[in-house]
Amino acid sequence: MKSRAAVLNEIERDSFDLCVIGGGATGAGCALDAQLRGLRTVLVEAGDFACATSSSSTKLIHGGVRYLEQAISKRDLGQYKVVKRALRERKIMLDNAPFLANSLELVVPCFSWLELYYFRIGMKLYDWISGRDLLFQSRHLSREESLHRMPMLKSDRLVGTIAYADGQFDDVRYNIALLQTFAKSGGEVLNYARVIGFKKNDDGQLVQARIHNVLSGQYLNIRARAFINAAGPFADGIRDLATPGVRQRLRLSKGSHILLPIDAMSIGDALLVPKTDDGRVIFAIPWLGRLLVGTTDEDVTLQDEMVVKEEEAEYLLKQLNRYLDRPLNKNQIVSGFAGMRPLVASSNFRKTKELIRDHEVEVDSSSGLISVLGGKWTTYRAMAEDAIDTVMQFLAMPAVPCITGNHRLSGAEGCSPNFWAELVRDYGISKETAKHLSQKFGTAAKEVLDLTKDNPQLKAPIAEVSPSVLAEVVYGVREEMATSIEDILARRTGLQYFSWEQAKVAAPAVGGIMASELGWSPGQQKDAIEEYGNKINRLMRLAGL
Ligand SMILES: Cc1cc2nc3c(=O)[nH]c(=O)nc-3n(C[C@H](O)[C@H](O)[C@H](O)COP(=O)(O)OP(=O)(O)OC[C@H]3O[C@@H](n4cnc5c(N)ncnc54)[C@H](O)[C@@H]3O)c2cc1C
């Protein structure tokens, strides 16, 4: 990515075909698709990239077995089509950035034969709908085999398990890889730039967005021929800025996750807990060296804070513990996160857990604002394709086919499962660091490590037991627009998700490097480190730790 100064200069000077509002999965997908189809595109994000819902997912690339169950039990063709399309997108997501995504075997424990047959048939159907995009066949594992693979499963009532395939990914880094690919294709991208209003022409159509540069406090304007609203849970706010008083479309549902040490449950596979107290499913999934458990589902408003609360952590553990012989406890929690699902409301009476995870592209005829509402991470690319098709129609341009279905993301070129070994050989780093860097950056890991040629001290870990190195901090600031300690520790390196405690320990070293990169004064550096530490302490307190 270019520097902020260079992007700001370009934005002021230029006029764009398309301005995308929101730097989560939906916005990043739309921006990349548009730029690749030849539209001069700019994307603005109010906070950091992926700072909202797109960093709070369960990290599954899936059609959704629960949605399939709903499709069948309610004979809902709409729900079936959503599952089918998502299964197609699952394969594309895996293929376009293999270093950030992998297939995963999930296991469903069954405590009665009836349950076992039910899931056996359901998963076969899931395989069948996947068609040529099937990752691998679902199968029945006997009680003995199940306990061998997952010794912690409650053994007294277990009759067997059903294993099936879905995808898993690093949501934040996938989001950043999309934006890097967009920037490399010639797009302009800026974080900490909030849309606060619009200017319209005599026909009432949007021609300019008013932006607040959150870091400098200054204001600027972006001129564009079309505007996409990809603000996720905040999309109704942008719709209201374009057409005051417009009917709200979104229902918001909060989902919390907790992370525990991977050996807490000694599993190599992911577990799907098929029944919770509120009639949903939860997952316990190995993810980047931790056990990720989630999620809750609760109606919320934009005013609710997206933090994991003690009762949510307890709820998740209670649901999971019903399936385990040795219960997990709250003191094992090392981190957590929460986010808001932006669901398109179809009626006031449906519960959020029953709303279809489909998307909608809405064109506001009075202002021309194109809003991309709802959806899920797995379908971000399909949502973008629909949105950019709509933009081309709106601009009365000849249709240009979408090419993102087969467009490798930045870092995927030349990447192989053993790429990490090249990094060990060429840069003399540990196997753990090499694996971590190739998982986060793909082949762009070499760009990170090239920084250590002039300054070998940047090979030092950012925290004692972490595979992340200081070079990632410099790279994050120079190439990925990171401007705060949290940008680095949560969304660039992922250490905050791995361990709240370790992130706190790493904050002074990260703050020191950021201070020299960004020209912070000693006072600013001290405040930034203190503020970050206080934030993490509060997250831990709220989660009951
Ligand atoms: C708990 C949970 C679990 C989930 N699990 C999965 C899963 O396993 N698999 C899956 O496929 N999907 C999952 N999802 C759904 C998926 O995460 C979301 O559908 C997706 O991330 C939404 O992306 P988005 O870009 O639309 O929204 P966001 O990521 O929220 O992005 C919108 C962005 O717009 C920005 N913005 C807001 N206002 C402005 C403004 N005025 N100016 C500029 N920018 C602005 C925000 O800062 C934000 O970054 C899950 C969601 C949740 C909450």
The ligand as a Tripos MOL2 file, in Angstrom:
@<TRIPOS>MOLECULE
LIG
   53    58     1     0     0
SMALL
NO_CHARGES

@<TRIPOS>ATOM
      1 C1        -19.8330  -13.6020   15.6970 C.3       1 LIG1
      2 C2        -19.7810  -13.7200   14.2170 C.ar      1 LIG1
      3 C3        -19.3470  -14.8990   13.6250 C.ar      1 LIG1
      4 C4        -19.2990  -15.0080   12.2360 C.ar      1 LIG1
      5 N1        -18.7780  -16.1260   11.6850 N.ar      1 LIG1
      6 C5        -18.7040  -16.2500   10.3480 C.ar      1 LIG1
      7 C6        -18.0860  -17.3890    9.7740 C.ar      1 LIG1
      8 O1        -17.5540  -18.2620   10.4620 O.2       1 LIG1
      9 N2        -18.0700  -17.4640    8.4240 N.ar      1 LIG1
     10 C7        -18.6310  -16.5100    7.6340 C.ar      1 LIG1
     11 O2        -18.6320  -16.6890    6.4210 O.2       1 LIG1
     12 N3        -19.1680  -15.3970    8.1550 N.ar      1 LIG1
     13 C8        -19.2070  -15.2320    9.4880 C.ar      1 LIG1
     14 N4        -19.7240  -14.0990   10.0440 N.ar      1 LIG1
     15 C9        -20.2260  -13.0400    9.1720 C.3       1 LIG1
     16 C10       -19.1090  -12.1490    8.6370 C.3       1 LIG1
     17 O3        -18.1280  -11.9090    9.6060 O.3       1 LIG1
     18 C11       -19.7100  -10.8350    8.1590 C.3       1 LIG1
     19 O4        -20.7660  -11.1060    7.2700 O.3       1 LIG1
     20 C12       -18.6990   -9.9610    7.4350 C.3       1 LIG1
     21 O5        -17.5050   -9.8400    8.1600 O.3       1 LIG1
     22 C13       -19.3040   -8.5820    7.2180 C.3       1 LIG1
     23 O6        -18.3490   -7.7790    6.5960 O.3       1 LIG1
     24 P1        -18.6770   -6.2820    6.2370 P.3       1 LIG1
     25 O7        -17.5380   -5.7610    5.4500 O.co2     1 LIG1
     26 O8        -20.0180   -6.2010    5.6020 O.co2     1 LIG1
     27 O9        -18.8140   -5.5400    7.6320 O.3       1 LIG1
     28 P2        -17.6450   -4.9910    8.5760 P.3       1 LIG1
     29 O10       -16.5280   -5.9210    8.6760 O.co2     1 LIG1
     30 O11       -18.2980   -4.5760    9.8470 O.co2     1 LIG1
     31 O12       -17.1060   -3.7280    7.7930 O.3       1 LIG1
     32 C14       -17.8060   -2.5230    7.7120 C.3       1 LIG1
     33 C15       -16.7990   -1.4100    7.8810 C.3       1 LIG1
     34 O13       -17.4100   -0.1580    7.5860 O.3       1 LIG1
     35 C16       -16.7510    0.8060    8.3740 C.3       1 LIG1
     36 N5        -17.5630    2.0190    8.4670 N.ar      1 LIG1
     37 C17       -18.6880    2.2160    9.1980 C.ar      1 LIG1
     38 N6        -19.1260    3.4760    9.0620 N.ar      1 LIG1
     39 C18       -18.2630    4.0930    8.2000 C.ar      1 LIG1
     40 C19       -18.1710    5.4190    7.6830 C.ar      1 LIG1
     41 N7        -19.0540    6.3600    8.0450 N.pl3     1 LIG1
     42 N8        -17.1450    5.7210    6.8640 N.ar      1 LIG1
     43 C20       -16.2320    4.7750    6.5040 C.ar      1 LIG1
     44 N9        -16.2810    3.4960    6.9760 N.ar      1 LIG1
     45 C21       -17.2770    3.1640    7.8110 C.ar      1 LIG1
     46 C22       -16.5910    0.1160    9.7150 C.3       1 LIG1
     47 O14       -15.5770    0.7130   10.5000 O.3       1 LIG1
     48 C23       -16.2790   -1.3090    9.3120 C.3       1 LIG1
     49 O15       -14.8950   -1.5970    9.3210 O.3       1 LIG1
     50 C24       -19.7420  -13.9400   11.4290 C.ar      1 LIG1
     51 C25       -20.1650  -12.7490   12.0270 C.ar      1 LIG1
     52 C26       -20.1640  -12.6310   13.3990 C.ar      1 LIG1
     53 C27       -20.5630  -11.3430   14.0410 C.3       1 LIG1
@<TRIPOS>BOND
     1     1     2 1
     2     2     3 ar
     3     2    52 ar
     4     3     4 ar
     5     4     5 ar
     6     4    50 ar
     7     5     6 ar
     8     6     7 ar
     9     6    13 1
    10     7     8 2
    11     7     9 ar
    12     9    10 ar
    13    10    11 2
    14    10    12 ar
    15    12    13 ar
    16    13    14 ar
    17    14    15 1
    18    14    50 ar
    19    15    16 1
    20    16    17 1
    21    16    18 1
    22    18    19 1
    23    18    20 1
    24    20    21 1
    25    20    22 1
    26    22    23 1
    27    23    24 1
    28    24    25 2
    29    24    26 1
    30    24    27 1
    31    27    28 1
    32    28    29 2
    33    28    30 1
    34    28    31 1
    35    31    32 1
    36    32    33 1
    37    33    34 1
    38    33    48 1
    39    34    35 1
    40    35    36 1
    41    35    46 1
    42    36    37 ar
    43    36    45 ar
    44    37    38 ar
    45    38    39 ar
    46    39    40 ar
    47    39    45 ar
    48    40    41 1
    49    40    42 ar
    50    42    43 ar
    51    43    44 ar
    52    44    45 ar
    53    46    47 1
    54    46    48 1
    55    48    49 1
    56    50    51 ar
    57    51    52 ar
    58    52    53 1
@<TRIPOS>SUBSTRUCTURE
     1 LIG1         1 GROUP 0 **** ****
